[in-house]
Amino acid sequence: MKLASLKDGSRDGRLLVVRADLERAVMAETVHTLQAALDDWAEVAPKLAHEADALARHAREDAFSFDANHLMAPLPRAYQWADGSAYVNHVALVRKARGAEMPESFWSEPLMYQGGSDVFLGPREPIVMAEESWGIDFEAEVAVILDDVPMGASREQAAAAIRLVLLVNDVSLRNLIPGELSKGFGFFQSKPSCAASPVAVTPDDLGDAWDGGKLKLPMLVSLNGEAFGKAEAGEDMTFDFPALIAHAARTRRLSAGTIVGSGTVSNRDAEGGPGKPVAAGGRGYSCIAEQRTVETLLHGEAKTPFLRFGDTVRIKMLDAEGQSIFGAIEQKVAPPA
């Protein structure tokens, strides 16, 4: 089952049930918003699934063309956004770039920050920033939306709470990060609003690509129309989603509607190195910071600039048949209007 939120002038949008091929959609009759569905998932989900089945059978005369340009994020504002760094290769690279030590504990205990969740950008909303000098970067991630999770949840309880899977662009302002972290109090200004994929998908709709904890498909990223990354999301994920969720719930309950991110999808190359650009035959990167770090390691300086006004980043994932699963996040960088 695939769900989206249509712009309707409200803060939370109007819930859509979307056909598997992302061609047609209908207004959900069961509930009006995704948060309402999550609040009562056990009762609501079977009814939404019935609506999805009717749409698939062409039994809904009110179906219309699905257009990502008219969408908000599937969950336009969430009760919580907890972003992990499950791909420790990424953590090692970006810390090396700013001359920071890599604690050994990062390989045994997840790293996580609590980001802003009051605004999730829609898949076509621009990345609006006042200054290019802030070091604007994208981070392509997999994320999950949860049902209620009890404090101290086991791995099994954490896995059972995953209701939906989606893609996220966790926008980062690289040149603001070192100053913020040096204060010892975490990210704030350097982590503006994230963007989400057009649809969120129930795990059962992902087939063999979902193993209960990881999504085993390439994360496809392009920058200004050129391939930038195709990292395998199912590889080099040191902490899967049940581990991340259990970590987040160690000292608190997590409310239905909490979103947990994987962190930037990142692979090492076959020889154990930091990875190669797509142009050099590698899998590339899911953020600019990694490419800049590898350039510095190999050539003594970073050559790839961070995002500039007018740049466009596109993030998507295809199934084994080449069909888009979540639709694409496609954002242009722009100054304030």
C-alpha positions as CSV (number, residue, x, y, z in Angstrom):
1,M,0.0,0.0,0.0
2,K,1.3,3.4,-1.0
3,L,0.1,6.6,0.8
4,A,0.7,10.3,0.0
5,S,-0.6,13.7,1.2
6,L,-2.2,16.2,-1.2
7,K,-1.8,19.9,-0.8
8,D,-5.3,21.2,0.2
9,G,-4.5,24.4,2.0
10,S,-4.3,22.8,5.5
11,R,-1.2,22.0,7.5
12,D,-1.5,18.3,7.2
13,G,-2.9,17.8,3.7
14,R,-5.4,15.3,2.4
15,L,-4.5,11.6,2.6
16,L,-4.3,9.8,-0.8
17,V,-4.2,6.1,-1.6
18,V,-1.8,5.7,-4.5
19,R,-1.7,2.9,-7.1
20,A,1.5,0.7,-7.1
21,D,2.7,2.2,-10.4
22,L,2.3,5.7,-9.1
23,E,0.0,6.6,-12.0
24,R,-3.4,7.0,-10.3
25,A,-4.6,7.9,-6.9
26,V,-7.8,8.5,-4.9
27,M,-8.8,10.5,-1.8
28,A,-8.8,8.2,1.2
29,E,-12.3,7.7,2.4
30,T,-11.3,6.0,5.7
31,V,-9.4,9.0,7.3
32,H,-8.4,12.4,6.1
33,T,-4.7,12.5,7.2
34,L,-1.8,10.1,7.6
35,Q,-1.4,11.0,11.2
36,A,-5.0,10.0,11.9
37,A,-4.3,6.7,10.2
38,L,-1.2,6.1,12.4
39,D,-3.1,7.0,15.5
40,D,-5.5,4.1,15.0
41,W,-3.4,1.9,12.6
42,A,-4.8,-1.5,13.6
43,E,-8.3,-0.5,12.7
44,V,-7.6,1.9,9.8
45,A,-4.9,0.1,7.9
46,P,-7.2,-2.8,6.7
47,K,-9.7,-0.3,5.4
48,L,-7.0,1.7,3.6
49,A,-5.8,-1.6,2.1
50,H,-9.3,-2.3,0.9
51,E,-9.3,1.1,-0.8
52,A,-5.9,0.3,-2.4
53,D,-7.3,-3.0,-3.7
54,A,-10.3,-1.2,-5.2
55,L,-8.0,1.3,-6.9
56,A,-5.8,-1.5,-8.3
57,R,-8.9,-3.2,-9.7
58,H,-10.0,0.0,-11.4
59,A,-13.1,0.0,-9.2
60,R,-12.8,3.6,-8.1
61,E,-14.5,6.0,-10.5
62,D,-13.1,8.9,-8.6
63,A,-9.4,8.0,-9.4
64,F,-7.3,10.8,-10.9
65,S,-3.7,11.2,-12.3
66,F,-1.1,11.2,-9.6
67,D,1.2,14.2,-9.7
68,A,4.1,14.7,-7.3
69,N,4.0,18.5,-8.0
70,H,0.8,18.8,-5.9
71,L,2.0,16.9,-2.9
72,M,3.2,17.7,0.6
73,A,5.4,15.2,2.4
74,P,3.5,12.0,3.3
75,L,3.6,13.2,6.9
76,P,3.9,17.0,6.6
77,R,4.7,17.5,10.3
78,A,5.7,14.7,12.6
79,Y,5.7,14.3,16.3
80,Q,9.4,13.4,16.2
81,W,12.3,13.1,13.7
82,A,15.1,11.0,15.0
83,D,17.9,10.6,12.5
84,G,20.6,7.9,13.0
85,S,23.9,7.4,11.3
86,A,23.6,3.7,10.5
87,Y,26.2,3.7,7.8
88,V,29.3,4.2,9.9
89,N,31.4,4.6,6.8
90,H,29.7,7.9,6.2
91,V,30.4,9.0,9.8
92,A,34.1,8.1,9.5
93,L,34.4,10.1,6.2
94,V,32.7,13.3,7.3
95,R,34.5,13.3,10.7
96,K,37.8,12.9,8.9
97,A,36.9,15.8,6.6
98,R,36.6,18.1,9.6
99,G,39.6,16.6,11.5
100,A,37.5,15.0,14.2
101,E,38.4,11.7,15.9
102,M,36.3,8.6,15.3
103,P,35.4,7.0,18.7
104,E,35.5,3.2,18.7
105,S,32.0,3.2,20.3
106,F,30.5,4.5,17.0
107,W,30.8,0.9,15.7
108,S,28.9,-0.6,18.6
109,E,26.3,2.0,19.6
110,P,24.2,4.0,17.1
111,L,24.7,7.7,16.7
112,M,21.5,9.7,16.6
113,Y,20.2,13.3,16.7
114,Q,16.8,14.7,17.2
115,G,16.0,17.0,14.3
116,G,13.2,19.5,13.4
117,S,10.0,17.7,12.6
118,D,7.5,20.6,12.5
119,V,8.0,21.0,8.8
120,F,8.8,18.2,6.3
121,L,9.2,19.6,2.8
122,G,7.2,18.1,-0.1
123,P,9.1,16.2,-2.8
124,R,9.1,19.2,-5.2
125,E,9.6,22.0,-2.7
126,P,12.8,24.0,-3.2
127,I,15.7,24.1,-0.7
128,V,15.5,27.8,0.2
129,M,18.7,29.1,1.9
130,A,19.8,32.7,2.5
131,E,23.5,32.0,1.7
132,E,25.4,29.6,-0.5
133,S,28.4,30.0,1.9
134,W,26.6,27.9,4.5
135,G,27.8,24.8,2.5
136,I,24.4,23.4,1.3
137,D,24.4,19.7,1.0
138,F,21.9,16.9,0.4
139,E,21.8,13.5,2.3
140,A,19.9,10.7,0.7
141,E,18.4,8.4,3.3
142,V,15.9,5.7,4.0
143,A,13.4,6.3,6.8
144,V,10.6,4.6,8.6
145,I,7.4,5.9,10.2
146,L,6.4,4.2,13.4
147,D,3.4,3.2,15.5
148,D,3.6,3.6,19.2
149,V,6.8,2.1,20.7
150,P,7.1,1.5,24.5
151,M,10.1,2.7,26.5
152,G,12.8,0.0,26.7
153,A,11.4,-1.7,23.6
154,S,13.1,-5.0,22.5
155,R,14.4,-5.5,19.0
156,E,11.3,-7.5,18.2
157,Q,8.9,-4.8,19.5
158,A,10.9,-2.2,17.5
159,A,10.6,-4.1,14.3
160,A,6.9,-4.7,14.8
161,A,6.3,-1.0,15.1
162,I,7.4,-0.1,11.6
163,R,4.4,0.9,9.6
164,L,5.7,2.8,6.5
165,V,9.0,3.2,4.6
166,L,10.0,6.3,2.7
167,L,13.0,8.3,1.3
168,V,14.3,11.5,2.9
169,N,16.6,14.3,1.9
170,D,18.2,15.4,5.1
171,V,19.5,18.8,4.1
172,S,22.7,19.8,5.9
173,L,24.6,23.1,6.1
174,R,28.2,21.7,6.2
175,N,30.0,25.0,7.0
176,L,27.7,25.6,10.0
177,I,28.2,22.1,11.5
178,P,31.7,22.5,13.0
179,G,30.8,25.6,14.9
180,E,27.6,24.2,16.3
181,L,29.2,20.9,17.4
182,S,32.1,22.6,19.0
183,K,29.7,24.0,21.6
184,G,28.9,20.4,22.6
185,F,25.1,20.8,22.3
186,G,24.4,19.2,18.9
187,F,22.8,20.3,15.6
188,F,20.2,23.0,15.2
189,Q,20.9,25.8,12.6
190,S,23.0,23.4,10.5
191,K,20.0,21.0,10.0
192,P,17.1,22.8,8.4
193,S,13.9,21.1,7.1
194,C,14.2,17.7,5.4
195,A,12.2,16.7,2.3
196,A,10.3,13.4,1.9
197,S,9.5,11.2,-1.1
198,P,6.1,11.5,-2.8
199,V,4.8,8.3,-1.2
200,A,5.3,6.2,1.9
201,V,5.0,2.5,1.4
202,T,4.0,-0.3,3.8
203,P,6.8,-2.9,4.2
204,D,4.7,-5.7,2.8
205,D,4.6,-3.8,-0.5
206,L,8.4,-3.9,-0.8
207,G,8.6,-7.7,-1.3
208,D,12.0,-9.3,-0.9
209,A,13.8,-6.0,-0.9
210,W,12.7,-5.5,2.7
211,D,14.1,-8.0,5.2
212,G,12.4,-6.5,8.3
213,G,15.3,-4.2,9.1
214,K,16.9,-3.0,5.9
215,L,15.9,-2.0,2.4
216,K,18.1,-3.8,0.0
217,L,18.1,-1.6,-3.1
218,P,20.4,1.1,-4.6
219,M,19.8,4.7,-3.6
220,L,19.9,6.6,-6.9
221,V,21.0,10.2,-6.7
222,S,21.6,12.7,-9.5
223,L,22.9,16.3,-9.4
224,N,21.9,18.6,-12.3
225,G,21.0,15.6,-14.3
226,E,24.3,13.7,-13.9
227,A,24.5,10.5,-11.9
228,F,26.0,11.2,-8.5
229,G,25.3,8.1,-6.4
230,K,24.0,4.5,-6.5
231,A,25.0,3.2,-3.0
232,E,23.4,-0.1,-2.0
233,A,21.1,0.7,1.0
234,G,21.2,-2.9,2.2
235,E,25.0,-3.0,2.5
236,D,27.3,-1.5,5.1
237,M,24.4,-0.6,7.3
238,T,26.0,-1.2,10.7
239,F,22.7,-0.7,12.6
240,D,19.4,-1.7,11.0
241,F,16.1,0.0,11.7
242,P,15.1,-2.3,14.7
243,A,18.4,-1.4,16.3
244,L,17.9,2.3,15.7
245,I,14.4,2.3,17.0
246,A,15.3,0.3,20.1
247,H,18.1,2.8,20.7
248,A,15.8,5.8,20.4
249,A,13.2,4.1,22.8
250,R,15.8,3.2,25.5
251,T,14.7,6.1,27.8
252,R,11.3,7.2,26.3
253,R,8.2,6.1,24.6
254,L,8.0,6.9,20.9
255,S,4.6,8.2,19.7
256,A,2.8,7.0,16.5
257,G,4.0,9.2,13.7
258,T,7.7,9.3,14.8
259,I,10.0,9.1,11.9
260,V,13.4,7.4,12.2
261,G,16.1,8.0,9.6
262,S,18.9,5.7,8.5
263,G,21.5,8.5,8.0
264,T,23.3,8.9,4.7
265,V,23.5,5.7,2.7
266,S,27.1,5.0,2.2
267,N,29.3,2.1,0.9
268,R,33.0,1.3,1.0
269,D,34.4,0.1,-2.3
270,A,35.2,-3.6,-3.0
271,E,38.9,-3.1,-2.0
272,G,37.8,-1.7,1.4
273,G,38.5,2.0,0.5
274,P,36.2,4.9,1.0
275,G,34.3,4.5,-2.3
276,K,34.7,5.8,-5.8
277,P,32.7,8.4,-7.8
278,V,30.2,7.0,-10.3
279,A,32.3,8.5,-13.1
280,A,35.2,6.4,-12.0
281,G,33.2,3.2,-12.0
282,G,32.2,3.3,-8.4
283,R,28.8,3.5,-6.6
284,G,29.4,7.2,-5.9
285,Y,27.9,9.0,-2.9
286,S,24.6,10.0,-1.3
287,C,26.0,13.4,-0.2
288,I,28.5,15.9,-1.5
289,A,30.5,15.9,1.7
290,E,31.6,12.3,1.1
291,Q,32.8,13.0,-2.4
292,R,34.7,16.1,-1.1
293,T,36.4,14.0,1.6
294,V,37.5,11.3,-0.9
295,E,38.8,14.0,-3.2
296,T,40.8,15.5,-0.3
297,L,42.2,12.1,0.6
298,L,43.2,11.2,-3.0
299,H,44.2,14.6,-4.4
300,G,44.9,16.8,-1.4
301,E,41.9,19.1,-1.9
302,A,38.2,19.0,-2.4
303,K,37.1,19.9,-5.9
304,T,33.3,19.4,-5.9
305,P,31.4,22.5,-4.6
306,F,28.5,22.3,-2.3
307,L,25.1,23.1,-3.8
308,R,24.6,26.5,-5.4
309,F,21.5,28.4,-6.3
310,G,19.9,26.8,-9.3
311,D,21.3,23.3,-8.7
312,T,18.8,20.4,-8.7
313,V,19.1,17.2,-6.7
314,R,17.0,14.1,-7.5
315,I,16.7,11.1,-5.2
316,K,14.8,7.9,-6.0
317,M,14.8,4.1,-5.7
318,L,13.7,1.5,-8.3
319,D,12.5,-2.0,-7.8
320,A,13.9,-5.1,-9.5
321,E,11.7,-4.3,-12.6
322,G,12.9,-0.7,-12.8
323,Q,9.7,0.8,-11.4
324,S,10.0,3.7,-9.1
325,I,8.9,2.7,-5.6
326,F,8.5,6.0,-3.8
327,G,8.5,8.5,-6.6
328,A,11.4,11.0,-6.7
329,I,12.5,13.8,-4.4
330,E,13.4,16.6,-6.8
331,Q,14.5,19.9,-5.3
332,K,16.1,23.0,-6.7
333,V,18.3,25.2,-4.5
334,A,16.9,28.8,-4.3
335,P,17.5,32.0,-2.4
336,P,14.5,33.5,-0.4
337,A,11.8,35.0,-2.6
